[in-house]
Amino acid sequence: MNEIIDLSDKTITIDRNEYLKVKGSIDRNVYYIISGSLRIFVLDEYEEQIIRFGYKDNIIVALDSFLTGKPSELYIQAIKRTVIKVVSKQQIDHFLLSETNRNWWIKILENLVLQQMEREIDLLTNSPKERYQRVLKRSPQLFQEIPNRHIANYLRMSAETLSRLKKS
């Protein structure tokens, strides 16, 4: 992780509710979160659907836009005031000229794919209780960093259901 952080020559601060990326924009950066928290979501005609969170010591990226250079449907928004290191696609590409670095990068991408697959399985097959328990086991820090209303949206349940599950 330090290898990516060390590439950054730019640190930015985003205030609560401020957008790092909006739908239709191209984002060719990877972000390392120093403090604060962010959410990645899509907006359908009715509501926001949270896809992912990032908080201290996480990397967050609009991976579709980063990889393709095309506009993305994703929004990235600060949940609270967030300080991030910015690493550009150019910096990453230069870093990847080394085979050792490429192997390390592949591991990061593989991990992202596996996390996404776990999330899809959660959403397609499990009851709200099972989804809550799996996320709690996988990411206990999430419950310290992210407000319940956002976690409930991420888990595709009402805030009341999440509250009940946390109490039981």
N, C-alpha and C positions, 0 to 999 in steps of 0.2 A: 504493500500500500504506500509506503514511504517513497517508493520510486516515482509513483504518479504525483504525489504531493510536491516532490522536489522539482518536477517539471514546471510547476506553476510560478509565474512571475506576476500574478495578479490576484488580489484578494478584494472581494466586494461584500458589502453588507446590504441585506434586503430587509426592509421593514415588514412587520406583521401584515399579512394579507396582500402584500405586493407580489406581482408576478415576475418570475424569472423567465418564463416562456409562455406564450399564448398560442391557441389553436391557429393553424395556418402559417406559423413562422418556422423558419429553418434554424436549428440549433446544432452547431458543430463543436460543442464543448462538453467536457466531463467536469463535474463539480464534486469537490471533496468538502464535506461539511465539518467546519471547525466547531461551530456552536449553533444552537437553534434547531429548527425542524422545517421540513418541506413536505408537500404532498404532490403526487402526480395524479391527475384525473382527466377524464374525458367528460364532455357535456353532451348529453343527448337532449332531445327536445323537452324533456321533463325535468331531469335532475342531473347532478354531478354523480359520477361513478369513480370513486377513488381506486386507483390501481396499485399504488405503491407509496411508501413513506421513506423519508430519509431523515436521519438525525445524526448527532455528533459521531464522527469517525466513519460515516458512510460515504460511499460514492453514489451520486445520483446523476442520471443522464436520460435524455429523450432518445433512447437507443435507436429507434427507427430513423429519426432525422439525422442523428450522428453518423449512422452507417451509410445511409443513402444520399444524404445531402438534399433531401426533398422536404417539403413542408409536412408537418405532423399535426395530428388531431389533438395532441396532448397539451395540457396546461401544466406548468409547474409553479406552485404558489407557496409562499412562506406561511407557515402556521403561526410562528412567532419570529421575532427578529432573528435573522440567521446570517452568520458570517461563513463565507465559502471561498475556497481557492478555486480558481478557474484554470482549466487545462484545455488548450485548443486542440482540434483535430490535427493541425500541423505539428504541434508539439508531440502528440501521441505517435503520429506517423514517423517522425524522426526517431523517437524512442524505440519504435518497433523495427528499426533497421538491424538491431542486434537480435540474434536468434534466441538468446537467453530471455531477453525482454519479450519477444514474440510468444514464447512458451508460457511465460508468466501471464501475459495478456489473454491468451487462450483460456487459461484457468479461470480468470475473472469472468470472461464471457460464458464459459461453461457453467459457472456458478450462477450467473444471472438466469440462464436458460432453466436450470434445475429449480431455482426459486420460483420462476414463473410457472413451471409445470406443477409444482406443489400447490401453488395458489389456484390454478385451474382445477385441479383435482378436488381441492377443498370446496370450491364453489359449485362444482357439478355433482358431487356425490354425498357430501356430509350434511348432517343436521346442523342447525345453529350452534347447539352445544358442542358438537364435535369440531366445528370450524373454530369456535372460541378456544377450545382446549388445545387444538393443534397450533394455533397462532401463539397462544400463551407459552407453549413448550418451545416453539421455534424462536420466538422473539419476545422474551419477557420484558426487555427494555422498552418495547413499544408502549406498554401500558404506563410507563413513567413519563414518556416523552410526548405522547400524542393525546389530545382531548378525546373523551369517550364518544362524542358525536361523530368524529371522523373515523374512529375505530369501528363504530357500528356501521357506518356507510361502507367501509372497506370489507367488513364481514357480511354485508348484505342482510342486515337485520335492523330492527328499530333500536333506538337508544334505550327504550324500556326493556327490551329483550336482553340487551347486553348487560344492563344494570342487574337484572334478575340472575343472569348467568354468573356474574362476578360475585354476587352475594351467596350463591349456592355452593 
